Amino acid sequence: MTRQTLALTDALHAYVVANGSEPDDLVRDLIEETAAALPRDAGMQVAPEQAALLTMLTRISGARQALEIGTFTGLSSIAIARGLAEGGRLTCLDVSEEFTSIARRYWRRGGLDDRIELRIGPAAETLGALPAEPHLDLTFIDADKTGYLGYWEAVVPRTRPGGLILVDNVLRHGHVLDPDPGDHGTLAIVEFNRRVLADDRVESVLIPIADGLTLARRL
């Protein structure tokens, strides 16, 4: 099979960002604050080109009802909220008051706080409080990897036909190829990827952007 995927060097990645997804002041400041305040956790933040893709997909889909599972300091939620159709709403689920306090500040600064609702608590429990009927136009999953299958099973029936489900970190920095990954998160992602591929309720593609992004469309 001919492979045309290009591995990105740091310089080439910088070129990609500069020529297609250059962060504005709000995003740049959030990235810098997250790196300075949370150096051990900053890798949990989506890449700038991934944030730009989230905005584009949200806008193209015409999403009005969006859900995010795993908010961290708010970059992905900003990206989704910016792409919502007029009157759209984003519900964010997270367990950390500390991380999301940063997100709240940037939502206010960006004039987005009127379209974002944050619910603090275990997502597995919070999801159960959402309407059971298909109503979601777009969902972004980027939380604890061992919970992905549970989140998927809660979200798919709640997604309208044609709605999108986006799932981050599905390559686990390449460790999905390890014969014996040795950590529960990677094992969970390997099983998750297998289950999504076999799920006849959706059509899906795995995109090699950042740490791997699954894009699924509800049939």
C-alpha positions in Angstrom: 0.0 0.0 0.0 1.4 3.4 -1.0 1.6 5.7 2.1 1.5 9.5 1.6 1.2 10.5 5.3 4.0 13.0 6.2 5.6 13.0 9.6 5.8 16.5 11.0 9.0 17.9 12.3 8.7 20.8 14.8 9.5 23.3 12.0 6.9 21.8 9.7 4.3 21.7 12.5 5.0 25.4 13.1 4.4 26.0 9.3 1.1 24.1 9.4 -0.1 26.2 12.4 1.1 29.5 10.8 -0.5 28.8 7.5 -3.8 27.3 8.5 -4.6 27.7 12.1 -2.7 30.6 13.6 -4.0 31.1 17.2 -5.4 34.5 18.0 -4.5 36.4 21.2 -7.1 34.6 23.3 -6.0 31.1 22.3 -2.3 32.1 22.4 -2.6 33.4 25.9 -4.5 30.3 27.1 -1.9 28.0 25.6 0.9 30.0 27.3 -0.9 30.2 30.7 -1.7 26.5 30.7 2.0 25.7 30.0 3.2 28.0 32.7 0.6 27.1 35.4 0.3 23.4 34.7 3.6 22.2 33.1 3.0 18.6 34.0 -0.5 18.6 32.5 -0.2 20.9 29.6 0.0 18.0 27.1 -3.7 17.4 27.8 -4.5 20.5 25.8 -5.6 20.0 22.2 -3.1 21.2 19.5 -3.8 24.6 17.9 -4.4 23.1 14.5 -6.8 20.6 16.1 -8.7 23.4 17.8 -9.1 25.1 14.4 -10.4 21.8 13.0 -13.0 21.6 15.8 -14.2 25.1 15.0 -14.5 24.2 11.3 -16.3 20.9 11.8 -18.7 22.5 14.3 -19.4 25.3 11.8 -19.8 23.0 8.8 -22.2 20.7 10.6 -24.4 23.6 11.7 -24.2 22.3 15.3 -26.6 23.9 17.8 -26.5 21.3 20.6 -22.9 20.3 21.4 -21.3 18.3 24.2 -17.8 18.1 25.4 -16.5 15.3 27.8 -13.3 16.5 29.3 -12.7 20.3 29.3 -9.3 20.9 31.0 -8.4 24.6 30.7 -10.9 25.3 27.9 -9.2 25.4 24.5 -11.3 22.8 22.8 -14.5 24.2 24.3 -13.6 27.7 23.0 -13.0 26.1 19.6 -16.4 24.4 19.6 -18.3 27.3 21.0 -16.9 29.6 18.3 -18.3 27.3 15.6 -21.8 26.9 17.0 -24.8 28.1 14.9 -26.7 31.1 16.2 -28.4 30.2 19.5 -26.2 27.1 19.9 -25.2 25.7 23.3 -22.2 23.7 24.5 -22.4 21.5 27.6 -19.1 20.7 29.1 -18.5 17.9 31.5 -15.4 17.8 33.8 -14.3 16.7 37.3 -11.8 19.5 38.0 -12.7 22.8 39.5 -9.0 23.8 39.3 -8.5 23.3 35.6 -12.0 24.6 34.5 -11.5 27.8 36.6 -9.0 28.8 33.9 -11.5 27.8 31.2 -14.2 30.0 32.8 -12.0 33.0 32.7 -11.2 32.6 29.1 -14.8 31.9 28.2 -15.7 35.3 29.7 -12.9 37.0 28.1 -13.9 35.6 24.7 -17.6 36.5 25.2 -18.5 32.8 25.0 -19.7 32.1 28.5 -23.4 32.8 27.6 -23.3 29.7 25.3 -21.4 27.3 27.5 -22.7 25.3 30.5 -20.2 23.6 32.7 -21.3 20.6 34.8 -18.8 19.3 37.4 -18.8 15.7 38.3 -18.0 12.2 37.0 -19.1 12.2 33.3 -20.5 8.7 33.6 -23.0 10.0 36.0 -23.6 13.4 34.4 -24.3 11.8 31.0 -27.2 10.0 32.6 -29.0 13.3 33.3 -29.0 14.3 29.6 -32.1 13.7 27.5 -32.2 10.2 26.2 -33.5 11.0 22.8 -31.2 11.8 19.8 -30.5 15.5 20.2 -26.8 16.1 20.0 -25.3 17.6 16.8 -21.7 17.3 17.9 -19.8 15.7 20.7 -16.1 15.9 21.6 -14.6 13.2 23.9 -11.3 13.9 25.5 -11.3 12.6 29.1 -10.1 9.5 30.9 -9.2 6.9 28.3 -10.6 4.0 30.3 -14.0 5.6 30.2 -14.1 6.1 26.5 -16.3 3.0 25.7 -18.8 4.0 28.4 -19.0 7.6 27.1 -19.4 6.3 23.5 -22.3 4.1 24.5 -24.0 7.0 26.2 -23.4 9.4 23.4 -24.2 7.4 20.2 -27.9 6.9 21.0 -28.2 10.6 22.0 -26.7 11.8 18.6 -29.1 12.8 15.8 -28.7 11.1 12.4 -25.9 13.0 10.6 -24.5 14.2 13.9 -20.7 14.1 14.6 -18.7 12.4 17.4 -15.1 13.4 17.7 -12.7 11.4 19.9 -9.2 12.5 20.8 -6.0 10.6 21.6 -6.9 7.5 19.7 -3.2 6.9 18.7 -1.8 7.2 22.2 1.5 8.6 20.8 1.9 5.4 18.7 1.6 3.0 21.7 -1.5 1.5 20.1 1.0 -0.6 18.1 2.8 -1.9 21.2 2.3 -5.7 21.5 2.1 -5.3 25.3 1.2 -1.6 26.0 1.5 -2.1 29.8 -1.0 0.7 30.7 -4.7 0.5 31.1 -5.3 3.7 29.1 -3.6 2.4 25.9 -5.3 -1.0 26.3 -8.7 0.8 26.6 -8.0 2.8 23.5 -7.0 -0.2 21.4 -10.3 -1.9 22.4 -12.2 1.4 21.8 -10.8 1.7 18.3 -11.8 -1.9 17.5 -15.3 -1.3 18.8 -15.8 1.9 16.9 -14.7 0.3 13.6 -17.2 -2.5 14.1 -20.1 -0.2 15.2 -22.7 -0.2 12.5 -24.5 2.8 14.0 -21.8 5.1 12.6 -19.4 5.6 9.8 -15.9 6.7 11.0 -12.4 7.7 10.0 -9.3 7.9 12.1 -7.4 11.1 11.3 -3.7 11.3 12.1 -3.8 14.8 13.5 -2.1 15.6 16.8 -2.4 12.4 18.8 -5.1 10.9 16.5 -8.7 12.0 16.2 -11.6 9.7 15.4 -14.4 11.4 13.4 -17.6 9.5 13.4 -21.0 10.3 11.8 -24.2 8.9 13.2 -26.1 6.9 10.5 
